[in-house]
Amino acid sequence: MNSSKSYVFGRAKEGAFPKVHKAEGLWIEDDRGNRYLNASGGAAVTNVGHGRREIAEALHQQVLQYDYIHPTAFVSPVVEDLAAALAQRAPQGIERFYFLSGGGEAVEAAIKMARQIHLANGRPERIRLISRWKSYHGLSLGALSAMGRTAFREPFAPLLGDVVHIPPPYCLRCSYGLTYPGCQLRCALALDETIQNIGPNVVSAFIGETVSGATLGVYPPPRGYWKVIREICDRYNVILIQDEVMCGLGRTGRWFAGEHYEISPDIVVLGKGLGGGVIALSAAGLQAAHFEALQSAGGFVHGGTYSHHPVAAAVGLATITILEQENLIERAERVGKVLGDKLMQAISGFPHVAEVRGLGMFWGVELVRDKRTLNPFPRKAQMVERIWQSVFDKGVIVYKAFGLAGSDGDAIIMAPAFTITEKEIEFLVDSLAQGIKETTTAIKN
């Protein structure tokens, strides 16, 4: 075989990417011996670090004991154990978990669950889904219909479902031109207005990222937002789905990001870190009362070849065990504050840094052409890609976000493993500061 030719249809446009050789802890090494600090966890996936022997051993033992077992024929104890472990840590009332592979699959399952819950309760007229602009929920057609990321939606607009979108909780660029707290959470009240305009009896569910991630460059909602959303959903009997694929499983310094906001959703969606970065694993967690309604109506009409997979469950269980035994959730909160403080001190005063925001091990830096007006760099400038490359060349991997202001707007995301050291944080922050300074200076010149 000609080794110089690739037969892979890759995720990105083909270019001169380095060839990975090994990964351990927070570091990835290429075949030339260059080392890179994985400060983004890939796409906020690697939460316990690369190369965890405990996970490898759990996977190995599970394959030897039993691997693919169809979930309509047998009960798999390891799957039961993972569900129990999640239920013990989940928001109040979330007691049942439906396991799939990618986060987009779990989002699609959650949307279908909401519809079937209404059918089971004699409400067949409830068919409409409400989501938010500048959201990310996955790239399959159902999840993409719910997503609010313009660049990803445009090529497939004729294929998308009829989902209604409302403005996100994005105080820096408030859709209403208001300022918190004087705004009285207008972005949350938009849900009430939208439900009334669509018709209160036809809305099935509202879906939102508990903490906005990839499309808004990490944006925790203002205090009180989720309580208002919960009250509105209760008022109109609308199913509330919280998407925690990116922000869940300790990423924000809590097992579930919803803990920061003291509410329980009807359905919560998990993914990414649930498999420790080792295996594709996601889940949709459901309130017990809704599960009973579905069961009484004949069950959930859904499935997946790799749903409820024992080997994936073993990896998920090993990941949760590591998070628990090493107190990594608490560490994500404590050391995450150090990361946030150092980012604030180092770059918040830069002329092209509009905002540094985040919580736990989940931080974003929004970049603008004009800090006073918040006028973004045009997409054609490829600003975030240039900064990313500059930082990568210094040996640090961050995550690119774009489209924060229409199709324009740029942000950098940091979401390292919870095991990151203060020395590694200093390397990350110094490299990012240099990358931003060098790139923006070059643009001006």
Beta strands, then each sheet from edge to edge (+ up, - down):
strand 1: 20-24
strand 2: 27-30
strand 3: 35-38
strand 4: 94-100
strand 5: 128-132
strand 6: 164-166
strand 7: 203-209
strand 8: 239-243
strand 9: 267-270
strand 10: 282-287
strand 11: 353-359
strand 12: 362-367
strand 13: 396-397
strand 14: 399-405
strand 15: 408-414
sheet 1: 1+ 2- 3+ 13+
sheet 2: 4+ 10- 9+ 8+ 7+ 5+ 6+
sheet 3: 11+ 12- 15+ 14-
end
